[in-house]
Amino acid sequence: MSYHVETDNTTGHKYIVDIKRRRSICSIDGCLSRAQRNSFCAKHLQTTDKKRLMNKKTSHQKLQTKKGFVMKKKSSPTNSLINVEQIVSKFHNLPVEIQLSAEIDDDDLKSESSIEYDYTNTMPTPIPNPIEHRHVSIATIYLQDEQWHQLELFIKYFSSFASLSNNMNINSSTTHLLIDDSMNPLRCIFSKKIFQAVARHIYIVSIRWIEECLLRKEIIDETPFEIHGDHSMSTMHLTRRCLTKPLFSSSISFAIDCTSFQRTITRNELAELAVLSGATLFDPEQQMLSQYQPKLLLVLVDPNVDRSRLVNQYQPWRLNVKFLTPGYLLKSIIYQNQQPFEDFELV
């Protein structure tokens, strides 16, 4: 079966194009295997690595010969010599080992498995600027094959300042969520990672930020590349700056009485979002023993739950309880503003 092969005039990379997608192939003429690193497939990559090693050995021998010749010409044998190779080896023998795990979507599984990750820093260490002094920990969502390759180059080049978030999930050390916005610039589709990123006030940025950093060879300001929201809103990037006070006060308690939100955000993840937003978690059994009366109790429930059961269960707190769907918490987080109860209250 024959395929159409295209060559990128800018980078020189070759691509094979079929009906479904466009993927990078080996730069060796006649080879249609998937490109792994440096535009070579696994077979030709091994061959080029061997040639590079032989050239390195030859250059090393020439350097030794030249150094010996220079030492003979020196008049004073007491001059101290600096072992340049030992100093250089301290920088080149710093491996960066990062374990990548799969994304939720099947497309991300294909993207990640098609790339060979080699984080040996073969590039010169870039000169740091003030922005680079903070460490960048990146989580991703729905990247394409070529975008994974760009992220790999970014981690290689800025290995002293950047890394991938543990298991590609958003946690307390994550600083950036990277998004493919090629179809709709600075827009996204709301998902679990989006809600988690907004609740933690971290950067949600376009893949174009990575591209621009590589072009300029420095980590630049990510503010112009922040995602603004979905088709219904354009102020999501402003919520990251709402750090003066939490979304909910500690006097507001959440009880998570639902199994999940649309089978994508689990009960525990909803509880985590509530705590990150400043609220406290409410346990009816424990609070019954302590006779604790929250100022306001918000119970997140499934839309089709039996209301009579809820009324009986939360009877002791009937004066200050609201039964809401999980959408109340999620929309409040996205807008960083408490939403009206009536829009989400269980009828």
Summary of the structure (lengths in Angstrom):
residues: 347
radius of gyration: 27.5
end to end distance: 60.3
largest distance: 99.3
contacts: 912
relative contact order: 0.07
helix: 39%
strand: 16%
